[in-house]
Amino acid sequence: MEKKIILGGHKIIKGMEVGQETWDNLPNRNRKFISNKVNLDLSHRCPLECLRCARQTYESDGKGGLKKKPIPGRDITIDEFEKITDYFARIQFCGQYSDPIHHPHFIDFLRIIKRKDLISQVHTASSFKSDKWFKEAFEANPDSQWWFGIDGLPKDSHKYRVHQNGELHFKRLKMARQILNKKPIWQYIVFNYNEQDLETAMKMAEEIDVIFNVINSGRWENKKPDKLAPKKKKGIEVNEFEEQN
Ligand code: SF4
């Protein structure tokens, strides 16, 4: 019996009997499947000790971590990265246990993404690289979208992002705006020490012409009291300000 399946407007008949035109238009025929995205934790490396990071349940320098066991993981190799980028069209670098910029070959990875014409997003909170390094990274692939974690006014961000130099990170955000083709994003998680500064921070973002992204963390909901929780447990909506202005 003839079996008809409609796939994206193309007919596939009798199971494996597929017309040439349909075959040519299938998204995956032993070659890269380009419709999906992957998020990578590139390594086990991060110099920060953000207070509620998963890393804090492993080792630390003793300023807040529990010193249970070493951070798990290793650096992804260049060969592995080549393989991953043959199969995924969107690469997101949003580490849960690492900051991507501390992978020893991170700039090479950006060049690979550029060469393969893929889409990428970089999430970083670490200020522990030089201006020269950031410039080289931005120029390696100006089409990447960069997210800078600065939780509060730059002078206060280290209150959560322990060891971060927030003012230096803000300077890199401005530099990114000058070099990248996509507007970089200032990501701001609302905490008790920064909730009153949202409006000032939004104006700062506007002045340097970057996107401002407020994150109302879900970690306060149905949890025991946390000294970092904002007074408004669910955080603050940006449009609260828009309505006032
Ligand atoms: S920058 Fe990211 S990986 Fe590093 S400590 Fe902070 S949350 Fe964890």
Residues whose N, C-alpha, C, O or C-beta is under 5 A from the ligand:
A	BS01	SF4	C46 L48 E49 C50 C53 R55 G95 Q96 Y97 S98 D99 A125
